[in-house]
Amino acid sequence: MTQPTEGRSGDSRAARDAFRRNLGTVYRWYVGAFVLFVGALAVLEQMGLPRRWIGFIFLLATILLYAGIGIMSRTTDAEEYYVAGRRVPAVYNGMATAADWMSAASFISLAGTLYLTGYSGLAFIMGWSGGFCLVALLLAPYLRKFGQFTIPDFLGERYGGNLPRLLGIAAAIFCSFTYVVAQIYGVGLITSRLTGVAFELGIFLGLGGILVCSFLGGMRAVTWTQVTQYIVLIAAYLIPVVWLSVKQTGVPVPQAIYGFQLEKVTAMEKQLIQDPGEREVREIYQQSAIVLAEKLKDPRAALAADKAAATRELADLRARNAPDAEIVAAEKALYGLPREAGTARRQWAAAAETAATKSRPLNGMPAHAQQFSGDPDGSDAERLEFDVSRRNFLALIFCLMVGTAALPHILMRYYTTPSVREARESVAWSLLFIFALYVTAPALAVLVKYEVFHVLVGTPFDQLPAWMVAWSKVDPSLLSVTDVNKDNILQLNELSIGGDIIVLATPEIGGLPYVISGLVAAGGLAAALSTADGLLLTIASSLSHDLYYKMIDPNASTARRVTISKMVLLIVALSAAYLAAQKPADILFLVSAAFSFAAAAFFPALTLGIFWKRTTGIAASLGMVAGLGVTSYYMLTTQPWLRDLFGVTTPVRLWWDIQPISAGVFGVALGFIVIILASLVTRQSDRRGRDLVDQVRYPRQER
């Protein structure tokens, strides 16, 4: 086994100090240039520069910047390509890890989830933040002391043989690919809004920004690009929130006025529940849900009746020589009906679910300050609902915490520091940089909800802001409005807004100049690109280093290994882009699924491998298969869109009413049980594996 390295052998302390000073100088110049760039665009906007040009400039400038870093950092050296030469200082590694971590889900969807779900959305913040405590305590220092390149590397050396390594490769690819599809979906969403191009084209435009970094320079290019991207994304996230805070309260610290504005939102929620217009809209949707439920009892007969009625209406209009507009509308209604009963059933089921949601107060959203649904002191049904809601809240926190501690692309970042000590420090810096965004997201959700309730709701339809029309053109499922009761006034239940656009639309909701909208989109793009780079590199490293070099051709040259990694990276990126273009699910579900997969596959095997010498290779392999298998099974059979995708017709009842997003709770528990029991009945691992445990847990000396 290769002995761990504590920084590059030829580096002196003076050289490292000089390297850090140079980094500080470079990034200070970068921050100054970034501020001047945004200021110049703001001036040009006031002088009449079209919005579309501002979007193109932001997109082109950021991608060219990242491409420039990628070109300057290109390398064919294995240690530079896989772990950035192990010379990334703790503070910069913390910043890069924060960018790697704060994906499209954190930047785009977190505040949107808090907007839609209120208190229960805090599970994401608590789980993701708490996960870094597990990283610092249980994994990062020990993996850095191990000192190789990847997580499958550790599994292969700790447990011996190719089976644990091969399972590690498969699990790393599985969870990373699920995660990267979500990032590329976010790239397409942002790029299409910035430039006005089609969503699918936006995906492949953004893909170029991903590839120029990870393809040319591996971890070295990705690291320095991620530091740059963190600066962009945190500035883009904070500026609109501070502006909304000043606009609404005069206080430029949104975190300080969060509770004050939440009280106002709670009061407005009570008014909206009792509003006559809102009640009328809810009753209309309730009637629609009843009609659709009747159709779903016999979709074939209902579809035939609808076609017959639409045909008769069209014939009647033609017989009466009705106006052309009415005839065209009738033709569209007829030809727009589903072609066969199966399609009709799916469409009507989705429409019935939407109608049922919109028939509830506050557009189906819970009261923002309500902890859990149901009532612990109410009826039996209300107490059960409260218990289930609380159970899912805790299960989601658990999955996100454990998943954070097991994500391969995050753990790989701690291989890049010069020493074990700096790996520990790097985790602390990571948490600090992430905290800057996470402590702001709840305030952003409340400020936007106040703006929607106070400004948008009650606005005449012919006076709605132009940004709503622009977003509805990007994707009607993200934003749409329908005057259901024909009173020309927007009620809350007539507004359909997806969580994935809350942050991106915040500047326009707050009335900020469009240049800030461009900046926010660039920040979201930076978040998605930074995570996608890390994930693609993880997949490519697993295949080129762990599979090809470690298992197929141990004599392969460094140049050949790096070349294969680049080829694999390109293929995986194109495959993920194709799948993202199909819009398989919302960003947050895909990301949360990746956390469950990582938790079930890696956490038991890694933690027991570090802290229990008795753990055997066959036990770890069985535990990984069992954990990942039960998690995948539960998610596949309980998530409707996945059942449709794989042709599964028979759903499985929820186990203890745990939602599919938290499937990892079963996989982690089963993984630990299987590994412990199998270790007790199988032959203990060889001396080499036990020595590795001593080496990573009890280092003789660390700098």
PyMOL commands that set and color helices and strands:
alter all, ss='L'
color gray80, all
select helices_A, chain A and resi 13-46+51-72+78-86+90-101+104-146+151-159+162-195+199-249+254-274+276-297+299-319+324-335+341-358+361-364+380-406+408-415+420-438+441-456+461-463+466-474+492-494+499-509+514-552+558-580+587-611+617-638+640-646+655-657+660-662+664-681+687-697
alter helices_A, ss='H'
color red, helices_A
select strands_A, chain A and resi 479-481+495-497
alter strands_A, ss='S'
color yellow, strands_A
deselect
rebuild
show_as cartoon
